[in-house]
Amino acid sequence: QVQLVESGGGLVQPGGSLRLSCLASGTIFRSYSVAWHRQGPGKQRESVARIGSGGSTNYADSVKGRFTISRDNAKNTVYLQMNSLKPEDTAVYYCNSYIGSTNYWGQGTQVTVSS
């Protein structure tokens, strides 16, 4: 049974940093692309960053230069390092991966950027 579990969210001041983690169980994560998405209050869910099985990455324009997605295959974990956070980054952040024939999502972790 595949599960994705996010962690690392919290309250941070503008300009601060957080690192989110997405831990997979029940699968070999390195074989699959993984994405981070977010849904802010009153907004639609949007894609933030994606990392391929080979390590290629792409980012939403709104986070380029501030966020970095990476993976540690030995730990079956994908990270999202978020720097220079802005109030508009406030959202629930989800990781997602299409594994086999199923699109898996984690439960989300709340990130709040506020002074």
N, CA and C of each residue as an Amber inpcrd file, in Angstrom:
protein
   345
   0.8460000  -1.1860000   0.0000000   0.0000000   0.0000000   0.0000000
   0.8870000   1.2440000   0.0000000   0.7110000   2.0670000  -1.0170000
   1.5300000   3.2690000  -1.1550000   0.9580000   4.3930000  -0.3070000
   1.8310000   5.0690000   0.4070000   1.4320000   6.2480000   1.1600000
   2.4810000   7.3470000   0.9690000   1.9980000   8.5730000   0.8490000
   2.8650000   9.7500000   0.8110000   2.5330000  10.5970000   2.0300000
   3.5490000  10.9750000   2.7810000   3.3330000  11.7500000   3.9980000
   4.2200000  12.9880000   3.9580000   3.5540000  14.1490000   3.9900000
   4.2900000  15.4120000   4.0030000   4.5480000  15.8590000   5.4350000
   5.6200000  16.6100000   5.6100000   5.9210000  17.2130000   6.9010000
   6.7790000  18.4500000   6.6730000   6.9320000  19.2410000   7.7200000
   7.8210000  20.3870000   7.6610000   7.1420000  21.7450000   7.5530000
   5.8290000  21.7520000   7.4500000   5.1280000  23.0190000   7.3710000
   5.1350000  23.7470000   8.7100000   4.6480000  24.9840000   8.6820000
   4.5880000  25.7570000   9.9080000   4.3710000  27.2260000   9.6240000
   4.5740000  28.0270000  10.6550000   4.4250000  29.4750000  10.5640000
   5.8160000  30.0980000  10.4370000   5.9910000  30.9560000   9.4580000
   7.2880000  31.5910000   9.2360000   7.0580000  33.0330000   8.8340000
   7.9870000  33.8950000   9.1760000   7.8790000  35.3090000   8.8130000
   8.2730000  35.5100000   7.3460000   7.7680000  36.5550000   6.7400000
   8.1990000  36.8620000   5.3640000   9.7150000  36.9580000   5.2690000
  10.2560000  36.3720000   4.2110000  11.6930000  36.3190000   4.0400000
  12.3370000  35.0880000   4.6370000  11.5660000  34.3290000   5.3940000
  12.0990000  33.1420000   6.0410000  12.1260000  31.9230000   5.1360000
  12.5170000  30.7970000   5.7160000  12.6840000  29.5520000   4.9670000
  12.0180000  28.3920000   5.6910000  11.6150000  27.4290000   4.8990000
  11.1180000  26.1620000   5.4100000  11.5630000  25.0700000   4.4500000
  11.6910000  23.8570000   4.9600000  11.9420000  22.7010000   4.1020000
  10.8500000  21.6710000   4.3400000  10.1300000  21.3790000   3.2950000
   9.0910000  20.3550000   3.3480000   9.6690000  19.0180000   2.9160000
   9.1240000  17.9540000   3.5010000   9.5360000  16.5950000   3.1410000
   8.3080000  15.8010000   2.7120000   8.5290000  14.9170000   1.7610000
   7.4920000  13.9880000   1.3120000   8.1010000  12.5960000   1.3750000
   7.6580000  11.8230000   2.3520000   8.1800000  10.4720000   2.5620000
   7.2220000   9.4640000   1.9590000   7.7530000   8.5870000   1.1380000
   6.9360000   7.5460000   0.5200000   7.1610000   6.2160000   1.2030000
   6.0920000   5.4690000   1.3370000   6.1850000   4.0950000   1.8280000
   5.4190000   3.2010000   0.8790000   5.8380000   1.9540000   0.8030000
   5.1300000   0.9950000  -0.0380000   5.5270000   1.0370000  -1.4950000
   6.5670000   1.7860000  -1.8070000   7.0050000   1.8610000  -3.1880000
   8.4610000   2.3060000  -3.2290000   9.1010000   2.0920000  -4.3830000
  10.4570000   2.5850000  -4.5890000  10.3380000   3.9320000  -5.2740000
  10.4860000   4.9730000  -4.5070000  10.1750000   6.3180000  -4.9610000
  11.0500000   6.7700000  -6.1220000  12.2820000   6.2560000  -6.1860000
  13.2270000   6.7900000  -7.1600000  12.8060000   6.5120000  -8.5980000
  11.8890000   5.5920000  -8.7630000  11.4680000   5.2340000 -10.1200000
  10.4410000   6.1860000 -10.7090000   9.9830000   7.1430000  -9.9280000
   8.8440000   7.9570000 -10.3390000   9.1090000   9.4500000 -10.2020000
   8.4290000  10.1970000 -11.0450000   8.4120000  11.6500000 -10.8750000
   7.5470000  12.0050000  -9.6760000   7.9030000  13.0870000  -9.0250000
   7.1630000  13.5630000  -7.8530000   6.9660000  15.0610000  -7.9970000
   5.8080000  15.5100000  -7.6180000   5.5020000  16.9320000  -7.7200000
   5.0220000  17.4740000  -6.3850000   5.2720000  18.7510000  -6.1980000
   4.6730000  19.4990000  -5.0910000   3.6220000  20.4420000  -5.6770000
   2.4760000  20.4870000  -5.0010000   1.3990000  21.3850000  -5.3660000
   1.0190000  22.1740000  -4.1230000   0.2380000  23.2270000  -4.3320000
  -0.2500000  23.9730000  -3.1800000  -1.6370000  24.5240000  -3.4730000
  -2.3760000  24.7390000  -2.3980000  -3.6990000  25.3530000  -2.5100000
  -3.8230000  26.4010000  -1.4290000  -3.8290000  27.6630000  -1.8640000
  -3.9860000  28.7580000  -0.9300000  -5.4440000  29.0160000  -0.6170000
  -5.7200000  29.8030000   0.4100000  -7.1090000  30.0790000   0.7890000
  -7.8710000  30.7400000  -0.3510000  -8.9770000  30.1250000  -0.7220000
  -9.8030000  30.6650000  -1.7910000  -9.2260000  30.5110000  -3.1770000
  -8.1910000  29.6900000  -3.3140000  -7.5410000  29.5300000  -4.6070000
  -7.6290000  28.0810000  -5.0810000  -7.3960000  27.9130000  -6.3790000
  -7.3270000  26.5590000  -6.9180000  -5.9530000  25.9670000  -6.6260000
  -5.8990000  24.6240000  -6.6050000  -4.6310000  23.9500000  -6.4080000
  -3.7390000  24.2150000  -7.6180000  -2.4760000  24.4990000  -7.3680000
  -1.5400000  24.7710000  -8.4500000  -0.2670000  23.9680000  -8.2590000
   0.3630000  23.6540000  -9.3790000   1.6250000  22.9370000  -9.3470000
   2.7410000  23.9070000  -9.0010000   3.6480000  23.4750000  -8.1280000
   4.7420000  24.3240000  -7.6750000   6.0720000  23.8800000  -8.2820000
   6.3540000  22.5820000  -8.1890000   7.6350000  22.0680000  -8.6620000
   7.4890000  20.5780000  -8.9370000   8.3650000  20.1040000  -9.8220000
   8.3450000  18.6820000 -10.1580000   9.7770000  18.1920000 -10.3350000
  10.0220000  16.9440000  -9.9160000  11.3290000  16.3420000 -10.1320000
  11.1310000  14.9880000 -10.7890000  11.8760000  14.7570000 -11.8470000
  11.7720000  13.4860000 -12.5570000  12.5800000  12.3930000 -11.8870000
  12.3730000  11.1790000 -12.3740000  13.1030000  10.0440000 -11.7980000
  14.6070000  10.2010000 -12.0100000  14.9940000  10.9100000 -13.0640000
  16.4060000  11.1410000 -13.3340000  16.9570000  12.4010000 -12.7040000
  16.0990000  13.1250000 -11.9970000  16.5530000  14.3200000 -11.2980000
  16.2760000  15.6350000 -12.0050000  15.6890000  15.5950000 -13.2000000
  15.3460000  16.8540000 -13.8690000  14.2570000  17.5720000 -13.0850000
  14.2890000  18.8870000 -13.1240000  13.3470000  19.6650000 -12.3260000
  12.6810000  20.7480000 -13.1640000  11.4890000  21.1310000 -12.7520000
  10.8700000  22.3360000 -13.2880000  10.0110000  22.9740000 -12.2130000
   9.7940000  24.2850000 -12.3900000   9.1660000  25.0960000 -11.3540000
   8.1230000  26.0300000 -11.9420000   7.1480000  26.3590000 -11.1150000
   6.2270000  27.4310000 -11.4780000   6.9950000  28.7530000 -11.4890000
   6.5940000  29.6520000 -12.3630000   7.2760000  30.9390000 -12.4510000
   7.2770000  31.6780000 -11.1190000   6.2140000  31.4970000 -10.3460000
   6.0580000  32.2350000  -9.0960000   7.0700000  31.8380000  -8.0310000
   7.7230000  30.6830000  -8.2070000   8.6590000  30.2070000  -7.1750000
  10.0790000  30.0410000  -7.6990000  10.2900000  30.2380000  -8.9880000
  11.6360000  30.0810000  -9.5570000  12.6280000  30.9880000  -8.8490000
  13.7780000  30.3950000  -8.5100000  14.8160000  31.1560000  -7.8260000
  14.6610000  31.1910000  -6.3230000  13.5010000  30.7560000  -5.8320000
  13.2680000  30.7530000  -4.3780000  13.0920000  29.3550000  -3.8250000
  12.4760000  28.4640000  -4.6040000  12.2070000  27.0940000  -4.1590000
  13.1240000  26.1350000  -4.8980000  13.5090000  25.0670000  -4.1980000
  14.3200000  24.0160000  -4.8080000  13.7460000  22.6600000  -4.4360000
  13.4610000  21.8540000  -5.4510000  12.9940000  20.4950000  -5.2160000
  14.1800000  19.5450000  -5.3720000  14.2460000  18.5620000  -4.4950000
  15.3360000  17.5940000  -4.5570000  14.8310000  16.2540000  -4.0280000
  15.6370000  15.2290000  -4.2390000  15.2300000  13.9120000  -3.7480000
  16.4180000  13.1840000  -3.1620000  16.1210000  12.3940000  -2.1310000
  17.0990000  11.4960000  -1.5280000  16.5260000  10.0990000  -1.6840000
  16.9880000   9.4090000  -2.7080000  16.4090000   8.0940000  -3.0090000
  16.6910000   7.0790000  -1.9140000  17.8020000   7.2240000  -1.2270000
  18.1090000   6.2940000  -0.1350000  17.0930000   6.4140000   0.9970000
  16.5320000   7.6100000   1.1450000  15.5370000   7.8360000   2.2010000
  14.1120000   7.8170000   1.6730000  13.9730000   7.5450000   0.3650000
  12.6380000   7.5040000  -0.2380000  11.8720000   8.8020000   0.0110000
  12.5730000   9.9100000  -0.0880000  12.0200000  11.2040000   0.2980000
  12.3150000  12.2590000  -0.7570000  11.3340000  13.1130000  -0.9900000
  11.4970000  14.2800000  -1.8440000  11.3110000  15.5170000  -0.9780000
  12.1510000  16.5240000  -1.2240000  12.1290000  17.7330000  -0.4080000
  11.7190000  18.9420000  -1.2530000  11.2090000  19.9420000  -0.5580000
  10.9880000  21.2380000  -1.1820000  11.5830000  22.2850000  -0.2380000
  12.7210000  22.8200000  -0.6250000  13.3490000  23.8970000   0.1360000
  12.7510000  25.2090000  -0.3330000  12.1880000  25.9510000   0.6020000
  11.5000000  27.1930000   0.2740000  12.2120000  28.3510000   0.9790000
  12.7770000  29.2490000   0.1970000  13.4740000  30.4120000   0.7270000
  12.7540000  31.6880000   0.3160000  13.1020000  32.7750000   0.9700000
  12.5160000  34.0910000   0.6600000  10.9930000  34.0100000   0.5830000
  10.4260000  33.3840000   1.5780000   8.9720000  33.1570000   1.5640000
   8.1960000  34.4650000   1.6190000   7.0680000  34.4620000   0.9370000
   6.1920000  35.6310000   0.8480000   4.8190000  35.2670000   1.4010000
   4.0520000  36.2390000   1.8460000   2.7000000  35.9300000   2.3360000
   1.8660000  35.1720000   1.3080000   2.0690000  35.4370000   0.0310000
   1.2920000  34.7510000  -1.0040000   1.6880000  33.2890000  -1.1730000
   2.7520000  32.8400000  -0.4900000   3.1010000  31.4230000  -0.4850000
   2.2880000  30.6430000   0.5390000   1.5030000  31.3330000   1.3320000
   0.6500000  30.6670000   2.3200000  -0.3070000  29.7130000   1.6210000
  -0.2820000  28.4600000   2.0390000  -1.0940000  27.4340000   1.3850000
  -0.9040000  26.1060000   2.1090000  -1.7500000  25.1680000   1.7640000
  -1.4990000  23.7670000   2.1100000  -0.6930000  23.1810000   0.9540000
   0.4160000  22.5600000   1.2910000   1.3160000  21.9890000   0.2830000
   1.1540000  20.4670000   0.2680000   1.0170000  19.9320000  -0.9420000
   0.8100000  18.5090000  -1.1380000   1.8970000  17.9410000  -2.0390000
   2.3190000  16.7120000  -1.7650000   3.1390000  16.0230000  -2.7440000
   2.2750000  14.9950000  -3.4620000   2.7160000  14.6530000  -4.6560000
   1.9040000  13.8410000  -5.5510000   2.8180000  13.0310000  -6.4590000
   2.4220000  11.7960000  -6.7180000   3.1830000  10.9810000  -7.6520000
   2.2420000   9.9840000  -8.3160000   2.4490000   9.8120000  -9.6160000
   1.6570000   8.8340000 -10.3610000   2.4580000   7.5400000 -10.3900000
   1.9620000   6.5440000  -9.6630000   2.6920000   5.2860000  -9.4720000
   1.8280000   4.1400000  -9.9690000   2.3680000   3.3990000 -10.9290000
   1.5460000   2.3540000 -11.5290000   0.3960000   3.0020000 -12.2790000
  -0.8000000   2.6770000 -11.9050000  -1.9760000   3.2710000 -12.5550000
  -2.7330000   4.1790000 -11.6050000  -2.0980000   4.5950000 -10.5400000
  -2.7850000   5.3770000  -9.5060000  -2.0560000   6.6780000  -9.2420000
  -2.8380000   7.7380000  -9.0950000  -2.2970000   9.0620000  -8.7600000
  -2.4060000   9.2340000  -7.2490000  -1.2600000   9.2330000  -6.5770000
  -1.2520000   9.2960000  -5.1270000  -0.9910000  10.7150000  -4.6500000
  -1.6760000  11.0640000  -3.5590000  -1.5050000  12.3710000  -2.9240000
  -1.2770000  12.1700000  -1.4300000  -0.4720000  13.0600000  -0.8620000
  -0.3510000  13.0900000   0.5790000  -1.5000000  13.8840000   1.1890000
  -1.4760000  13.9800000   2.5190000  -2.5660000  14.6540000   3.2260000
  -2.3670000  16.1650000   3.2850000  -1.1610000  16.6220000   2.9670000
  -0.8750000  18.0560000   2.9510000  -0.2440000  18.5490000   4.2430000
   0.5050000  19.6280000   4.1150000   1.0970000  20.2860000   5.2750000
   0.9160000  21.7940000   5.1100000   0.4880000  22.4500000   6.1780000
   0.1540000  23.8680000   6.1120000   1.4080000  24.7270000   6.2270000
   1.5360000  25.6600000   5.3250000   2.5900000  26.6720000   5.3840000
   1.9170000  28.0330000   5.4970000   2.2550000  28.7680000   6.5390000
   1.7050000  30.1090000   6.7470000   2.8490000  31.1030000   6.8370000
   2.8100000  32.1000000   5.9590000   3.8450000  33.1350000   5.9380000
   3.2060000  34.4330000   6.4110000   3.5950000  34.8630000   7.5940000
   2.9570000  36.0270000   8.1950000   3.8670000  36.6300000   9.2530000
   3.7760000  37.9370000   9.3840000   4.5350000  38.6130000  10.4410000
   3.6700000  38.7790000  11.6920000
